Amino acid sequence: MQSRAASPEDAEAIARIYNEGIEERIATFETSLRTAQEIKAWFDGTHPVVVVEEEAEVISFANTTAYSARECYSGVAEFSVYTAGKARGRGAGTLAMKALLEAAEEAGFWKLIARVFVENTPSRKLLLSLGFREVGVHEKHAKLDGKWRDVVVVERLLPANL
């Protein structure tokens, strides 16, 4: 496995992995499947997107998005990480997050944040192992398929930009 910066040519593979996560209902409140064209919009020149490949196949990705339009938060980004079901448990998510942390720091971000479903133990363990801290729980943050879901807020400072 190896990580690299993603490009718009990876959009189809990223959409496939993200859509798998949407369908499983374990990692996102999103319910509408994404097209490769929608994923291409992520490549805005500001927010890093990385992928992990194994035998020339994209099996994991991590990306950042804007946290807020307010200028004071320009160095804070939200992030996501997803791994194809067949590749989980083998370190692809860890590799993607390590690459994203490096890319986000190089891009000038000073903090990454995310909200993780409280029951998503694998993601929580992964993020804690990479130095993220759990800040707190947002109870009944949103409904997914008619059920209220709680999320844990995680954050990590990127020291080079503090």
N, C-alpha and C positions, 0 to 999 in steps of 0.2 A: 504494500500500500504506500501511496505517496500523496502528499497534499500539494496544491498549487492554487494560484489565483484563478478564479473562474473567469470565463468570457461569455459573451452573449451566445456563442455556439453551444454552450453547456445548458442553455435554457430548457431544452426538451427533457434532458436527464434530470435537471433540478425539479421541473414541474412533476415528473413521474414520481420522484421520491416525496415531494411535498404533498402531492395528491394522495399517496399511500397514507401519510400521516393524517391528512384530513379525513379520509374514509375510516381510519381506525378509531378516531375520536379520543385519542390518548394524549395529544400534545398541543392542540390548538382549538380555539373557539370557531375558527373558520369552518364553513360548511360547503362553500362553493369551490369546486375544483378549479385549478389554475391552468391557463394555457401557457405555452412557451412564450407567446407574445407578451403576456402579462409579466412573466419573469424577466424578460429583457428590459423592462422598465426599471428593474433594480440596479442596473448598471449605469449609475448616474455620475460616475467619476468622483464621488465623495464617499460613498459607503461600500466598504470592502465586502466581497463575496468570494468564498473559497470553496474548493471541492476536494474530495479525496477519491483517488482512482485506484482500482485494482484490476490488473490485466486490461488496461485501457478502457475500463467501464467506470463511470462515476457512480459511487456507492454511498456517498455522504456529502453534505454541504453545510456550510454555516454562512450566515449573512448578517449584515447590520442594516438598520433603518433609522430614520430620524426619530429622536425621542420627543422633540418639541420644535415648533417653528420659532420659538423665542431665542433670540441671539445669545442670551446668557447660558443656554443649554447646548450651544453648538458643539461642544466637546463630549456630549453624552449621546450614546447610541443604544438603541434596543437591539437585541440579537436573537437569532434562532439557530438551532442546529437540528438536523434531521439525518437519519441513516436509513437506507433501504432495509426492509425487514430481514431479508436473507443475509445481510451483512452485520446485523447487530451483535453486540457482545464480543467483538473482535478488535476493538480499539479504533474503529474508523471515526466515531464521534469525538473521541479524545484528540485524534490527529487533526480533525477539522477545527476543533475549538482552539488548539494550540496555534494553528495557522491563522485563525481569525484574530486571536489575541495579538499576535505579532503584526498582522496587517492593520488592525485598528490602531495600534500604538504608532505605527509608521504613518498612518493617515492623520495623526494628531488628536485622536480621541483620548480623553482622560478617564472615562468611565463607561463600562458596559453594564446594561441592566436587562432583566427579563422577568417574565412571570411564568411560573411553571405549575402545572396542576399538582396539587398536594400529593396525590397518589402516584405521580410519575417518579417513582423511586430511582430507576436507572438514571434519569436526567439529573435528579437532585444529587445523587452520589457523584456523577461525573463532574458536575459544576463545583461541588465542594472540594473534590480532589485537585481542581485547577485553581484553587484560591478564591473562589466566589464565596460570599457570605450570604446567608439567608437573613434578610432584613425584617421580614414579617409576613403575615398572611392577610390577604384581602379576602374576606369572607363574602360568599355570594357575589363574586366579581361579575359574573355574567351567566346566562343560561346557555346550555348546549343541549340540543334536542329536548327542550322543555325542562331540563333539570338545572338547578343552581349548582355552580362549581366554584370551589375555592382555589386560589392560587398563592404560591409562595413567591415573594419578590426576592430576587437575587441581584447582587451587584459585585463588581470587581473594579477597583481602581487600577489604572495603567500608569505606573510610577514615572515613566520617562516624560510624561506630559503634565505632571503636577507642579 
